[in-house]
Amino acid sequence: MEDRGVIVMAGASSRAERDTVVRGLKAALVAHNEHRVFDIDDGWDQAAALVHNDVRLSIALNLWAGWADSAAHQWLYYDGMRADDWPRLALNVIDALEHDREIVDAKLTPFIRSRSPSGSSRFLARVRALFGSMI
């Protein structure tokens, strides 16, 4: 029997919060597929500003941030991750969020952190979400 890896159970998040993150990840997929690597993080600030207690959203945000960072650095600095791994992982997370299910994928283990993004980056994300990228 194949080991499916890590299982992250559903947490407390509203449909609106999950939809915000799903929309952002879907837009990142389009940007990735169109080779617009510097657009992968579009919408991350608004999503990161959400207040939630759902580890799945934290995983999604960490994945999204890592994806954008890796793209901006020619797909380097994330051991074991290639450019084509990011969309596959994002699709797994999107599916889990859309169906309010747990996330099951061992490759997502590095993106599981206690409460990321940090308080300071969430604060800055809220400020950028309110005032735009002029900050």
C-alpha positions in Angstrom: 0.0 0.0 0.0 1.3 3.5 -0.9 2.0 5.9 1.9 0.0 9.0 1.0 2.0 11.1 3.4 0.9 13.9 5.7 -2.8 14.4 6.5 -3.9 17.8 7.6 -7.4 17.9 9.1 -9.8 20.7 8.4 -9.8 23.6 10.7 -12.0 26.6 11.5 -12.3 28.8 8.4 -15.3 30.3 6.6 -16.2 29.6 3.0 -15.3 33.2 2.2 -11.8 32.8 3.6 -11.3 29.5 1.7 -12.7 31.0 -1.5 -10.3 34.0 -1.3 -7.3 31.7 -1.0 -8.6 29.4 -3.8 -9.1 32.3 -6.1 -5.6 33.5 -5.5 -4.1 30.0 -6.0 -6.1 29.6 -9.3 -4.8 33.0 -10.5 -1.2 31.8 -9.6 -1.8 28.7 -11.7 -2.7 30.8 -14.7 0.3 33.1 -14.2 2.5 30.0 -13.9 1.1 28.4 -17.0 1.6 31.7 -18.9 5.2 32.1 -17.6 4.3 35.3 -15.8 6.4 34.3 -12.8 6.3 37.7 -11.1 2.5 37.6 -11.1 2.3 34.3 -9.1 2.1 36.3 -5.8 -0.7 38.6 -7.0 -3.4 38.5 -4.3 -1.2 37.0 -1.6 -1.3 40.2 0.5 -5.1 40.1 0.6 -5.2 36.4 1.4 -2.5 36.7 4.0 -4.4 39.4 5.8 -7.2 37.0 6.6 -7.7 36.1 10.3 -8.3 32.3 10.6 -7.6 29.2 12.7 -7.3 26.8 9.8 -3.9 25.1 9.3 -4.9 24.4 5.7 -5.0 28.1 4.9 -1.6 28.5 6.5 -0.3 25.7 4.4 -1.9 27.3 1.3 -0.3 30.7 2.1 3.1 29.1 2.8 2.9 27.1 -0.4 1.9 30.2 -2.4 4.7 32.3 -0.9 7.3 29.6 -1.6 6.0 29.2 -5.1 6.3 32.9 -5.8 9.8 33.0 -4.2 11.0 30.0 -6.2 9.6 31.4 -9.5 11.4 34.7 -8.8 14.7 32.9 -8.3 14.6 30.6 -11.4 13.0 27.7 -9.4 16.0 27.5 -7.0 16.3 27.2 -3.2 13.5 24.7 -2.6 15.2 21.3 -2.4 13.3 18.6 -4.2 10.9 21.0 -5.9 10.9 21.7 -9.6 8.9 24.2 -11.5 6.2 21.7 -12.4 5.7 20.5 -8.8 4.2 23.8 -7.6 1.0 23.7 -9.8 0.4 20.1 -8.8 0.7 20.9 -5.1 -1.5 24.0 -5.6 -4.2 21.8 -7.3 -4.2 19.4 -4.3 -4.6 22.3 -1.9 -7.3 23.9 -4.0 -9.2 20.6 -4.1 -9.0 20.2 -0.4 -10.2 23.8 0.3 -13.0 23.7 -2.3 -14.4 20.5 -0.8 -13.6 21.4 2.8 -11.5 18.2 3.2 -8.1 17.5 4.8 -5.0 17.9 2.8 -3.1 14.7 2.0 0.3 15.1 0.3 3.8 14.3 1.8 5.4 17.0 -0.4 3.4 19.7 1.5 5.2 18.8 4.8 7.7 21.7 4.5 4.9 24.2 4.2 3.3 23.1 7.5 4.2 25.7 10.1 2.5 26.6 13.3 0.8 29.9 12.4 2.3 31.3 9.3 2.6 33.9 7.9 4.0 35.6 11.0 2.1 38.3 12.8 4.4 41.0 11.4 4.0 39.8 7.8 0.2 39.5 8.2 0.2 43.1 9.5 2.2 44.3 6.5 -0.1 42.3 4.2 -3.1 44.0 5.7 -1.4 47.4 5.2 -0.5 46.6 1.6 -4.0 45.2 1.0 -5.5 48.5 2.2 -3.1 50.9 0.5 -1.8 48.9 -2.4 1.7 48.3 -3.5 2.9 51.8 -3.0 4.3 50.8 0.4 
